[in-house]
Amino acid sequence: MLRSLSSTLKYKNIINLSSYQSISNKIYYANHVRNSSFSTVTEDDIEYFKKVLEKPNRILTKKSDLESYNQDWMNRYKGQSKVALFPTTTEQVSKILKYCNERKLAICPQGGNTGLVGGSIPIFDEVILSTSKLNKIQGLDEYSGVVQCESGVILETLNDYLSEHGFIVPLDLGAKGSCQIGGNISTNAGGIRLVRYGSLHGSVLGLEVVLADGTILSDGLQGLRKDNTGYDLKQLFIGSEGTLGIVTKISLLAAIKPKATNLCLLGCQSFDQCLSLMRRAKDSFGEILSAVEFMDNLSLKQVLDNVHGATYPLENKYPFYTVIETSGSNETHDGEKLSVFLEKIYEEYPDLDGVIAENEAQQDQIWTLRETIAEGLVKGGSCYKYDISLNQKDMYKLVHELEDHLTEFKDVQVMGYGHIGDGNLHLNIKCDSFRDELQQAIEPYVFQRTKHYNGSISAEHGLGQSKGKYLHYSKSDGSINLMKNIKKLFDPNNILNPYKVLP
């Protein structure tokens, strides 16, 4: 039975990953050895940084002040940095990197610190370079739709700015209230609307990047849609996780803000039914389809159990759920297409149940059920998270295989959710605590099975400090060797985010 969303749901879709603490009771430490060629920070170094940054509140050296920068929001990764720097200009970043390169001081670039693979957390005593004060929006060309901003602008802030001018960021994430656009680009974040707008490789028109030796590289900042002159260098930095350079400015092609958005949540009896709904949605909606998401019952349960104010909107519980969103320019036309789509699937699946959002507030309520799963998992205990790309038909097979593989661990629950529209599975193994024997049972098994299905071990979260040694499950030796050569060319002293991405 399909109906409008009950007005009893009251919570608002606001997610700030820094606003709560995980109750995980064991920090996960990566197995790395400090590079002996790196120097350690001295008082002379601190004095130089103070001189460059000009103001005392742009550098942190107290252990208590550094805690939130040395640890990720899941309490899984913990670094030992003795100093965090907060430059406000590209020139300051350039001076810092030039100095650190000469001194062989390792750098850990850090944005909103919302990642899941420890990419923005130091492992040893790397100097943390935060982009949080590089937070200016330079402006929008309303004819071309190109916005230019600094890398530390919060994704939600950028979207709010664009919204006032009739545009949106072609990227939407659950962590939008905390993550920074530079970090999104550095990890090539995908999000819930990739099925509509594609990846950042297509939306980013230009970057300003500071290289390891302090060189400021500006590639395409003028924001041209067409520029076929030589190598497209900016593409190297999208998804490189700060290992080749630090992004300081961006030219981004914004999308037109939809004038009509429709959203429904459907309860499904099987993952195959989710697949069928996804396929039919693509056929029925074409260019106005903006998101197709799925979640299993265990994933949704994390929200209902652990996120304050979350309310279940359907009459009965289902093994799976599908969220379908359309965004277009004609409310009447788009609404009619959704009605016809729902009537047809209800005829085929009479046991299907669902709700349709009638206004923006109700859309926020439905999206909260999907977007706060990560929050619910962390609040509910320890959780191993895997971000995997697979052919859609194979996505949920991995969940069943991990369940069978981990039966000896009685505290383990395996669940999956994600972007079924583009084949991105968020695989989660919830447990009472992080521990070596469980980690060794999960890895490399989960990556071996991913390779078996011709998938990728990282769909959108990057490799960070946790997946680099498993890169061979997704890339050939030739590709990995070429990546190492590129890294050596851009960063011969290996000071930029060492121990990350590459094996």
C-alpha positions as CSV (number, residue, x, y, z in Angstrom):
1,M,0.0,0.0,0.0
2,L,1.4,3.4,-1.0
3,R,0.5,6.5,0.9
4,S,1.8,10.0,1.9
5,L,4.3,10.2,4.7
6,S,2.9,10.5,8.1
7,S,3.3,13.9,9.8
8,T,4.3,12.1,13.0
9,L,7.9,12.2,11.9
10,K,9.5,15.2,13.5
11,Y,13.3,14.9,13.2
12,K,15.4,17.1,10.9
13,N,18.1,15.9,8.5
14,I,21.1,17.6,10.2
15,I,24.3,15.6,10.4
16,N,27.4,16.8,12.1
17,L,30.0,14.0,12.6
18,S,31.8,16.0,15.2
19,S,28.8,16.3,17.5
20,Y,28.9,12.8,19.0
21,Q,31.4,10.3,20.3
22,S,31.8,6.6,19.4
23,I,31.6,4.1,22.2
24,S,34.2,1.8,20.5
25,N,36.5,0.5,23.2
26,K,39.6,-0.2,21.2
27,I,41.6,2.0,18.8
28,Y,42.7,0.4,15.6
29,Y,46.4,0.9,14.9
30,A,47.7,0.4,11.4
31,N,50.9,-1.7,11.1
32,H,53.4,0.9,9.8
33,V,57.0,1.7,10.5
34,R,58.0,5.3,10.8
35,N,60.2,6.5,7.9
36,S,63.6,7.2,9.5
37,S,64.4,9.8,6.8
38,F,61.8,12.1,8.2
39,S,62.8,14.8,10.7
40,T,61.0,15.5,13.9
41,V,59.5,18.9,14.8
42,T,61.7,21.2,16.8
43,E,61.1,24.5,18.6
44,D,62.8,26.3,15.6
45,D,60.2,24.7,13.3
46,I,57.4,25.9,15.6
47,E,58.8,29.4,15.5
48,Y,59.0,29.3,11.7
49,F,55.3,28.2,11.5
50,K,54.2,30.9,13.8
51,K,56.0,33.5,11.7
52,V,54.3,32.3,8.5
53,L,50.8,32.0,10.1
54,E,51.1,35.4,11.7
55,K,48.5,34.8,14.5
56,P,49.0,32.4,17.5
57,N,45.5,30.8,17.2
58,R,46.5,29.3,13.8
59,I,48.9,26.8,15.4
60,L,48.1,24.1,18.0
61,T,50.8,22.3,20.0
62,K,49.1,21.3,23.3
63,K,48.3,17.6,23.5
64,S,44.8,18.3,24.7
65,D,44.1,20.7,21.8
66,L,45.4,18.2,19.3
67,E,43.2,15.2,20.4
68,S,40.4,15.8,17.9
69,Y,42.8,16.2,15.1
70,N,44.8,13.1,16.0
71,Q,41.8,10.9,16.0
72,D,39.0,10.0,13.6
73,W,35.3,10.3,14.4
74,M,34.9,6.5,14.6
75,N,37.7,6.2,17.2
76,R,39.4,3.7,15.0
77,Y,42.6,5.6,14.0
78,K,44.8,7.6,16.2
79,G,47.9,9.6,15.3
80,Q,50.7,11.2,17.3
81,S,51.1,14.6,15.7
82,K,52.7,17.3,17.9
83,V,51.5,20.3,15.9
84,A,48.5,21.3,13.8
85,L,48.7,24.3,11.4
86,F,45.8,26.4,10.1
87,P,46.9,28.5,7.1
88,T,44.5,31.1,5.7
89,T,46.0,31.6,2.2
90,T,47.5,29.5,-0.6
91,E,50.8,31.5,-0.1
92,Q,51.0,30.3,3.5
93,V,50.4,26.7,2.5
94,S,53.2,27.1,-0.1
95,K,55.7,28.5,2.4
96,I,54.9,25.7,4.9
97,L,55.3,22.9,2.3
98,K,58.5,24.4,0.9
99,Y,60.0,24.5,4.4
100,C,58.8,21.0,5.3
101,N,60.1,19.6,2.1
102,E,63.6,21.1,2.8
103,R,63.4,19.9,6.4
104,K,61.9,16.5,5.5
105,L,59.0,17.0,7.8
106,A,56.1,14.8,6.9
107,I,52.7,16.4,6.3
108,C,49.2,15.1,7.0
109,P,46.6,17.2,5.1
110,Q,43.3,17.3,6.9
111,G,39.9,18.7,5.9
112,G,36.7,17.9,7.8
113,N,38.0,14.7,9.1
114,T,34.9,12.8,8.2
115,G,36.6,9.9,6.3
116,L,36.4,6.2,7.0
117,V,39.8,4.9,6.1
118,G,42.1,7.1,8.2
119,G,43.3,9.1,5.2
120,S,43.3,12.4,7.1
121,I,44.7,11.1,10.4
122,P,48.5,11.1,11.0
123,I,50.0,7.8,11.9
124,F,53.2,9.0,13.6
125,D,54.2,12.6,14.2
126,E,53.4,14.1,10.8
127,V,52.6,17.8,10.9
128,I,48.8,18.3,10.5
129,L,47.9,20.9,7.9
130,S,44.3,21.8,8.2
131,T,42.4,23.4,5.4
132,S,39.5,24.6,7.6
133,K,40.5,28.3,7.5
134,L,40.7,28.2,3.7
135,N,37.0,28.8,3.7
136,K,36.2,31.6,1.3
137,I,33.7,31.4,-1.6
138,Q,35.1,33.6,-4.4
139,G,31.9,33.8,-6.4
140,L,29.6,32.3,-9.0
141,D,29.3,32.9,-12.7
142,E,25.5,32.6,-13.1
143,Y,25.8,32.3,-16.9
144,S,28.2,29.3,-16.9
145,G,27.2,27.9,-13.5
146,V,30.9,27.8,-12.4
147,V,31.6,28.5,-8.8
148,Q,35.1,29.2,-7.4
149,C,35.9,28.6,-3.8
150,E,38.7,27.6,-1.4
151,S,39.1,24.0,-0.4
152,G,38.0,24.3,3.2
153,V,34.5,25.4,2.5
154,I,32.0,23.1,4.1
155,L,29.9,21.2,1.5
156,E,26.6,22.3,3.0
157,T,27.7,25.9,3.2
158,L,28.7,25.8,-0.5
159,N,25.3,24.2,-1.4
160,D,23.4,26.9,0.6
161,Y,25.3,29.6,-1.2
162,L,24.5,28.1,-4.6
163,S,20.9,27.5,-3.6
164,E,20.4,31.2,-3.1
165,H,21.4,31.7,-6.8
166,G,19.4,28.8,-8.3
167,F,22.1,26.2,-8.3
168,I,23.3,23.2,-6.2
169,V,26.5,21.3,-5.7
170,P,26.4,18.2,-7.9
171,L,27.3,16.1,-4.8
172,D,25.4,15.2,-1.7
173,L,26.7,13.3,1.3
174,G,25.4,12.4,4.7
175,A,28.4,14.2,6.2
176,K,27.7,17.4,4.3
177,G,27.5,19.4,7.5
178,S,31.1,18.7,8.4
179,C,33.0,17.6,5.3
180,Q,34.9,20.1,3.1
181,I,34.8,20.4,-0.6
182,G,38.5,20.0,-0.9
183,G,38.4,16.7,1.0
184,N,35.5,15.6,-1.2
185,I,37.7,16.2,-4.3
186,S,40.8,14.7,-2.8
187,T,38.9,11.4,-2.1
188,N,36.7,11.7,-5.2
189,A,33.6,11.3,-3.0
190,G,30.5,10.0,-4.9
191,G,27.4,10.4,-2.7
192,I,23.8,9.8,-3.3
193,R,23.3,11.7,-6.6
194,L,26.2,10.3,-8.7
195,V,23.6,8.4,-10.7
196,R,22.3,11.9,-11.9
197,Y,25.3,14.1,-12.0
198,G,28.3,11.8,-12.4
199,S,31.6,11.9,-10.5
200,L,33.7,14.9,-9.6
201,H,36.1,14.0,-12.4
202,G,33.4,15.6,-14.6
203,S,32.2,18.4,-12.3
204,V,35.6,19.8,-11.3
205,L,36.8,22.2,-14.0
206,G,39.9,23.5,-12.3
207,L,42.1,23.2,-9.3
208,E,44.8,25.2,-7.5
209,V,47.2,22.8,-5.8
210,V,50.3,23.3,-3.8
211,L,53.0,20.7,-4.5
212,A,55.4,19.2,-2.1
213,D,58.2,21.7,-2.9
214,G,55.8,24.7,-2.4
215,T,55.1,25.2,-6.1
216,I,51.6,26.6,-6.7
217,L,50.0,24.8,-9.6
218,S,46.9,26.4,-11.2
219,D,45.1,24.2,-13.7
220,G,41.8,25.3,-15.2
221,L,40.8,27.7,-12.4
222,Q,39.3,30.0,-15.1
223,G,36.4,27.5,-15.2
224,L,36.2,26.7,-18.9
225,R,34.0,23.8,-19.9
226,K,36.2,23.1,-22.9
227,D,40.0,23.3,-22.7
228,N,41.8,20.7,-24.8
229,T,45.4,22.0,-24.4
230,G,47.8,19.4,-23.2
231,Y,47.4,17.0,-20.3
232,D,44.5,17.4,-17.9
233,L,46.7,17.6,-14.8
234,K,43.9,18.4,-12.4
235,Q,42.5,14.8,-12.8
236,L,45.6,13.5,-11.0
237,F,44.7,15.3,-7.8
238,I,41.0,14.2,-7.8
239,G,41.1,11.1,-5.6
240,S,44.8,11.2,-4.8
241,E,44.0,11.8,-1.1
242,G,46.6,14.6,-0.6
243,T,49.6,12.4,-1.6
244,L,50.5,14.4,-4.7
245,G,49.6,18.0,-3.6
246,I,47.3,20.0,-1.3
247,V,44.2,21.4,-3.0
248,T,43.6,25.0,-2.1
249,K,41.1,26.3,-4.6
250,I,38.4,24.8,-6.8
251,S,36.4,25.7,-9.9
252,L,33.3,23.6,-9.9
253,L,30.5,23.2,-12.4
254,A,27.3,23.6,-10.3
255,A,24.0,22.0,-11.3
256,I,20.7,23.8,-11.8
257,K,18.6,23.7,-8.7
258,P,15.6,21.4,-9.4
259,K,12.2,23.1,-9.3
260,A,10.4,19.8,-8.4
261,T,11.7,17.0,-6.3
262,N,9.8,13.8,-5.5
263,L,10.8,11.1,-3.1
264,C,9.5,7.8,-1.9
265,L,10.5,5.0,0.5
266,L,9.5,1.5,-0.5
267,G,9.6,-1.7,1.7
268,C,10.9,-4.7,-0.3
269,Q,10.8,-8.4,0.3
270,S,14.2,-9.2,-1.2
271,F,17.3,-7.6,-2.7
272,D,16.2,-8.8,-6.1
273,Q,13.1,-6.7,-5.7
274,C,15.3,-3.7,-4.9
275,L,17.2,-4.4,-8.2
276,S,14.0,-4.6,-10.1
277,L,12.8,-1.3,-8.7
278,M,16.1,0.3,-9.6
279,R,16.0,-0.9,-13.2
280,R,12.4,0.1,-13.6
281,A,13.1,3.6,-12.1
282,K,15.9,4.1,-14.6
283,D,13.5,3.2,-17.5
284,S,10.6,5.2,-16.2
285,F,12.3,8.4,-15.1
286,G,15.3,8.8,-17.4
287,E,17.0,12.1,-17.0
288,I,15.0,13.2,-13.9
289,L,16.1,10.2,-11.8
290,S,18.5,11.7,-9.2
291,A,19.0,8.9,-6.6
292,V,18.3,5.2,-6.0
293,E,19.4,3.9,-2.7
294,F,18.9,0.7,-0.8
295,M,19.3,-0.4,2.9
296,D,18.7,-3.7,4.6
297,N,16.6,-4.0,7.8
298,L,19.7,-4.3,10.1
299,S,21.1,-1.0,8.7
300,L,17.8,0.8,9.2
301,K,17.6,-0.7,12.7
302,Q,20.8,1.2,13.6
303,V,19.1,4.5,13.0
304,L,15.9,3.5,14.8
305,D,17.8,2.3,17.8
306,N,20.5,4.9,18.1
307,V,19.5,8.2,16.4
308,H,17.4,10.4,18.6
309,G,13.9,11.1,17.2
310,A,14.1,8.6,14.4
311,T,10.6,7.1,13.6
312,Y,9.7,4.2,11.4
313,P,7.2,5.4,8.7
314,L,5.7,2.1,7.5
315,E,3.2,-0.2,9.0
316,N,5.2,-3.4,8.7
317,K,8.9,-4.3,8.8
318,Y,10.7,-5.4,5.6
319,P,14.0,-7.2,4.9
320,F,15.0,-4.4,2.5
321,Y,14.1,-0.8,1.6
322,T,14.5,1.3,-1.6
323,V,14.6,5.1,-1.7
324,I,13.9,6.7,-5.1
325,E,14.2,10.4,-5.9
326,T,13.4,12.4,-9.0
327,S,14.5,16.0,-9.6
328,G,13.2,18.0,-12.5
329,S,11.8,21.3,-13.7
330,N,8.0,20.5,-13.9
331,E,6.2,19.5,-10.7
332,T,3.1,18.3,-12.5
333,H,4.9,16.3,-15.1
334,D,7.4,14.7,-12.6
335,G,4.6,13.9,-10.2
336,E,2.6,12.1,-12.9
337,K,5.6,10.0,-13.9
338,L,6.1,9.0,-10.2
339,S,2.4,8.1,-9.9
340,V,2.4,5.9,-13.0
341,F,5.6,4.2,-11.9
342,L,4.2,3.4,-8.5
343,E,0.9,2.2,-9.9
344,K,2.7,-0.3,-12.2
345,I,5.1,-1.7,-9.5
346,Y,2.2,-2.0,-7.0
347,E,0.3,-4.1,-9.6
348,E,3.3,-6.4,-9.9
349,Y,4.2,-6.4,-6.2
350,P,0.9,-6.2,-4.3
351,D,2.8,-6.9,-1.0
352,L,4.9,-3.8,-1.4
353,D,4.5,-1.0,1.1
354,G,5.7,2.6,0.9
355,V,5.4,6.3,1.7
356,I,5.6,9.3,-0.5
357,A,7.0,12.6,0.8
358,E,4.5,15.4,0.3
359,N,6.9,18.3,1.1
360,E,10.5,19.2,1.7
361,A,10.4,18.5,5.5
362,Q,9.1,15.0,4.8
363,Q,11.8,14.5,2.2
364,D,14.4,15.4,4.9
365,Q,12.8,12.9,7.2
366,I,13.1,10.0,4.7
367,W,16.6,11.0,3.8
368,T,17.5,11.0,7.5
369,L,16.7,7.3,7.7
370,R,19.2,6.6,5.0
371,E,21.9,9.2,5.7
372,T,22.2,8.6,9.5
373,I,23.0,4.9,9.2
374,A,26.7,5.6,9.7
375,E,25.9,7.7,12.8
376,G,23.7,5.0,14.1
377,L,26.4,2.3,13.6
378,V,29.0,4.3,15.4
379,K,26.7,5.2,18.3
380,G,25.7,1.5,18.6
381,G,29.2,0.1,19.0
382,S,32.3,-0.8,17.0
383,C,32.0,-1.2,13.3
384,Y,34.3,-2.3,10.5
385,K,33.3,-0.3,7.4
386,Y,34.0,-1.3,3.7
387,D,33.2,0.8,0.7
388,I,33.0,-1.5,-2.3
389,S,32.0,-1.1,-5.9
390,L,30.3,-4.1,-7.6
391,N,28.0,-4.9,-10.4
392,Q,24.5,-4.3,-9.0
393,K,23.4,-7.9,-9.3
394,D,26.4,-9.0,-7.1
395,M,26.2,-6.3,-4.4
396,Y,24.4,-8.2,-1.7
397,K,26.1,-11.5,-2.3
398,L,29.1,-10.2,-0.3
399,V,26.9,-9.5,2.7
400,H,25.7,-13.2,2.8
401,E,29.3,-14.4,2.2
402,L,30.7,-12.4,5.1
403,E,27.8,-13.6,7.4
404,D,28.8,-17.2,6.6
405,H,32.5,-16.5,6.9
406,L,32.2,-14.9,10.4
407,T,29.8,-17.3,12.1
408,E,32.4,-18.1,14.8
409,F,32.2,-14.5,16.1
410,K,29.0,-14.4,18.1
411,D,29.0,-10.6,18.6
412,V,29.1,-9.9,14.8
413,Q,26.3,-8.5,12.7
414,V,26.9,-8.0,9.0
415,M,24.7,-5.5,7.1
416,G,24.7,-3.6,3.8
417,Y,23.3,-0.4,2.4
418,G,24.3,2.1,-0.3
419,H,24.0,3.5,-3.8
420,I,22.3,0.7,-5.7
421,G,22.0,3.1,-8.7
422,D,25.7,3.0,-9.3
423,G,26.7,-0.3,-7.6
424,N,28.3,1.1,-4.5
425,L,27.9,-1.1,-1.4
426,H,28.6,0.1,2.1
427,L,29.4,-3.2,3.9
428,N,29.4,-3.0,7.7
429,I,30.5,-5.5,10.3
430,K,29.2,-4.4,13.7
431,C,30.8,-5.9,16.7
432,D,31.4,-5.3,20.5
433,S,35.0,-4.3,20.0
434,F,37.8,-3.9,17.4
435,R,40.2,-6.8,17.8
436,D,43.0,-8.4,15.8
437,E,41.5,-11.8,15.3
438,L,38.3,-10.4,13.9
439,Q,40.1,-8.0,11.6
440,Q,42.3,-10.8,10.3
441,A,39.2,-12.9,9.6
442,I,37.6,-10.0,7.6
443,E,40.8,-8.9,5.7
444,P,41.9,-9.8,3.1
445,Y,38.8,-12.1,2.7
446,V,36.5,-9.2,1.9
447,F,38.9,-7.9,-0.7
448,Q,39.5,-11.3,-2.2
449,R,35.7,-11.8,-2.7
450,T,35.5,-8.3,-4.2
451,K,38.1,-9.2,-6.7
452,H,36.2,-12.4,-7.4
453,Y,33.3,-10.3,-8.5
454,N,35.5,-8.0,-10.6
455,G,34.8,-5.1,-8.2
456,S,36.8,-2.3,-6.6
457,I,37.9,-2.3,-3.0
458,S,37.2,1.4,-2.8
459,A,34.2,3.0,-4.5
460,E,34.2,6.5,-3.0
461,H,36.0,6.6,0.5
462,G,39.5,6.2,-0.8
463,L,42.3,4.0,0.4
464,G,43.8,6.0,3.3
465,Q,46.0,4.1,5.7
466,S,43.8,1.0,5.8
467,K,43.6,-0.3,2.2
468,G,46.9,0.6,0.5
469,K,48.4,-2.8,1.0
470,Y,45.4,-4.4,-0.6
471,L,45.5,-2.2,-3.8
472,H,46.6,-5.2,-5.9
473,Y,43.1,-6.6,-5.5
474,S,41.9,-3.8,-7.8
475,K,44.9,-2.6,-9.8
476,S,47.5,-4.4,-11.8
477,D,51.2,-4.4,-10.9
478,G,51.8,-2.2,-13.9
479,S,49.3,0.4,-12.7
480,I,50.6,0.4,-9.2
481,N,54.2,0.9,-10.4
482,L,53.1,3.8,-12.6
483,M,51.3,5.3,-9.6
484,K,54.5,5.0,-7.5
485,N,56.5,6.7,-10.3
486,I,53.9,9.6,-10.4
487,K,54.2,9.9,-6.6
488,K,58.0,10.0,-6.8
489,L,57.8,12.7,-9.5
490,F,55.5,15.0,-7.6
491,D,56.8,14.3,-4.1
492,P,60.4,12.8,-4.2
493,N,60.8,13.2,-0.4
494,N,57.5,11.5,0.2
495,I,56.4,14.1,2.7
496,L,52.8,14.4,1.6
497,N,50.5,12.1,3.5
498,P,53.0,9.2,3.8
499,Y,52.0,5.6,4.6
500,K,48.7,6.2,2.7
501,V,47.2,5.0,-0.6
502,L,50.1,3.1,-2.1
503,P,51.6,-0.1,-0.8
